[in-house]
């Protein structure tokens, strides 16, 4: 099974809340400037259901072809995202996606991630599951998506989300 990472960081002075911690979070000044996502990008983060078939779940297929039941509603959506940028993973130097959340969404995202510590979540764009990870700590201001299939995928996703070249 393909292993992917999704790192989520708070970018506040208080440190890291991560799904999978592989390196320290970038300092707020190190996060690249971003571009607003397209409204039609359909970015979502949802909790993975314990089993399929619930009335409040949607089933998508992960990168390995496995059915993945996701609870509705999503706790992060495109409208919660202020900007998207291509960044660099400080641990391995690979390109990542960095999403900054709106100030209005941050308290709700913090509450949602606090409630989901230890639970599996899926980050999706449209019907494509990019990553599945376990939330190790809450976050509110931004998150970094790692474990992508190289720079080409990071750049393709950035363009898909923003309509612009990185």
C-alpha positions in Angstrom: 0.0 0.0 0.0 1.3 3.4 -0.9 2.2 5.4 2.1 1.5 9.1 1.9 1.9 11.9 4.4 -0.2 14.9 5.2 1.4 17.4 7.6 -0.8 20.1 9.2 0.8 23.0 11.0 -0.6 25.7 13.1 2.0 28.4 12.2 1.5 30.1 15.4 4.2 30.6 18.0 2.9 27.6 19.9 4.4 24.9 17.5 3.2 21.9 15.6 -0.1 20.1 15.4 0.6 17.4 12.8 -1.0 14.3 11.3 2.4 12.8 10.7 5.3 14.7 12.0 8.4 14.3 9.8 10.0 17.7 10.3 9.4 20.9 12.3 6.8 23.2 10.7 8.0 26.1 8.7 8.1 29.4 10.5 5.3 31.7 9.4 7.8 33.9 7.5 9.0 30.8 5.6 5.5 30.0 4.2 5.4 31.1 0.6 2.9 33.7 -0.5 -0.1 32.0 -2.1 -2.9 32.4 -4.6 -6.6 32.2 -3.9 -8.2 28.9 -4.9 -10.8 28.7 -7.6 -14.3 28.4 -6.2 -14.9 25.3 -8.3 -11.7 23.5 -7.0 -13.8 21.4 -4.5 -11.2 21.0 -1.8 -12.4 19.1 1.2 -11.1 17.4 4.3 -13.4 14.8 5.9 -13.1 12.2 8.6 -12.8 8.6 7.4 -15.8 6.6 8.6 -15.2 3.4 10.6 -17.3 1.5 8.1 -19.0 2.1 4.8 -22.7 2.5 4.2 -23.7 5.2 6.6 -26.4 7.7 5.5 -24.0 10.6 6.2 -21.0 9.3 4.2 -19.6 9.4 0.7 -17.4 6.7 -0.7 -14.4 7.6 -2.8 -11.5 5.5 -4.0 -8.0 6.1 -2.6 -4.8 6.0 -4.7 -4.5 2.2 -4.1 -8.1 1.5 -5.4 -9.6 0.9 -2.0 -13.1 2.1 -1.1 -12.8 4.9 1.5 -16.0 6.0 3.3 -15.9 9.7 4.2 -18.2 11.3 6.7 -20.2 14.3 5.6 -20.1 17.2 6.0 -16.5 18.1 5.3 -14.9 20.1 8.1 -12.6 22.0 5.7 -13.8 23.2 2.3 -12.5 25.5 -0.5 -14.3 28.5 1.0 -12.2 28.1 4.2 -8.9 28.5 2.2 -7.4 32.0 1.8 -4.5 30.9 -0.3 -2.6 28.0 -1.8 1.2 27.9 -2.5 3.8 25.4 -3.5 6.3 25.0 -0.7 9.2 22.8 0.2 9.2 20.0 2.8 12.1 20.9 5.2 12.7 17.2 5.9 13.2 15.9 2.4 13.2 18.9 0.1 10.2 17.7 -1.9 7.5 20.1 -3.1 4.4 20.4 -1.0 1.1 22.3 -1.1 0.7 24.9 1.6 -2.9 26.0 2.4 -3.6 29.0 4.5 -7.0 29.3 6.0 -9.2 32.4 6.4 -9.3 34.2 9.7 -13.0 33.5 9.9 -12.6 29.8 9.4 -9.6 29.3 11.8 -11.6 29.0 15.0 -14.0 26.4 13.5 -11.1 24.4 12.0 -9.3 24.5 15.3 -12.4 23.1 17.1 -12.9 20.5 14.3 -9.3 19.3 14.4 -9.3 19.2 18.2 -12.3 16.9 18.1 -10.6 14.6 15.6 -7.2 14.1 17.2 -6.3 10.4 16.7 -8.8 10.0 13.9 -8.2 9.3 10.2 -9.0 12.1 7.8 -8.9 12.4 4.0 -7.8 15.4 2.0 -9.6 15.5 -1.4 -9.7 17.6 -4.5 -12.9 16.9 -6.4 -13.3 13.1 -6.3 -9.5 12.5 -6.0 -8.2 11.4 -2.6 -4.8 12.9 -2.2 -3.9 11.8 1.3 -5.2 10.0 4.3 -3.6 10.6 7.7 -4.2 10.6 11.4 -4.6 13.9 13.1 -1.9 14.0 15.8 -2.7 17.6 17.0 -5.1 20.5 16.3 -4.4 23.2 13.7 -6.1 26.4 12.6 -4.0 28.7 10.5 -2.6 26.5 7.7 -1.6 23.1 6.7 1.1 21.5 4.5 0.3 18.6 2.2 3.3 16.3 1.7 3.8 12.9 0.2 2.9 14.0 -3.3 4.4 12.2 -6.3 7.1 14.9 -6.9 7.2 18.4 -8.2 5.1 17.6 -11.2 2.1 16.6 -9.1 2.5 19.5 -6.7 2.6 21.9 -9.7 -0.4 20.2 -11.4 -2.5 20.3 -8.2 -1.6 24.0 -7.7 -2.7 24.8 -11.2 -5.9 22.7 -10.8 -6.7 24.5 -7.5 -5.8 28.1 -8.5 -6.0 28.1 -12.3 -2.5 29.6 -12.4 1.0 28.2 -13.0 3.2 28.1 -9.9 
